[in-house]
Amino acid sequence: MGVVNDSIKQANDEFYAQDGIFTTCDHEVPHFGVRSNKQKVIPDKEVIVGPSNVEIMGIPTPLWIPFGFFPLNIEQKSGFNFSS
C-alpha cells in the first residue's frame, strides 16, 4: 500500500500529499487507486483522503467519494472496525 505523488511534505510523524493516488498496486505506475486532492498518511496506521475518485489504468471513473479512511493495519481481516 502506498501513496504515489511527486510532492509529499512531512510534519512530525505524518505525511501530507496533494493530487496523489493511494493504491495497493505494487507497480511503479499503479494500475488502480483512489486519486484525491488532499491526503494525510500516518505511517503504519491510516490514510485519510479528501474528495476522491477511483482511477483504473489512469482513467478516472464516475465513482466519487467525499471522504476516505483507509486503515493500514493488515491484521484486521473482516467485520466491524471499532476505534479504541
Secondary structure as GFF3:
##gff-version 3
##sequence-region A 1 84
A	DSSP	beta_strand	2	4	.	.	.	ID=ss1
A	DSSP	beta_strand	8	11	.	.	.	ID=ss2
A	DSSP	beta_strand	14	23	.	.	.	ID=ss3
A	DSSP	beta_strand	32	42	.	.	.	ID=ss4
A	DSSP	beta_strand	46	49	.	.	.	ID=ss5
A	DSSP	beta_strand	52	56	.	.	.	ID=ss6
A	DSSP	beta_strand	59	65	.	.	.	ID=ss7
A	DSSP	beta_strand	68	71	.	.	.	ID=ss8
###
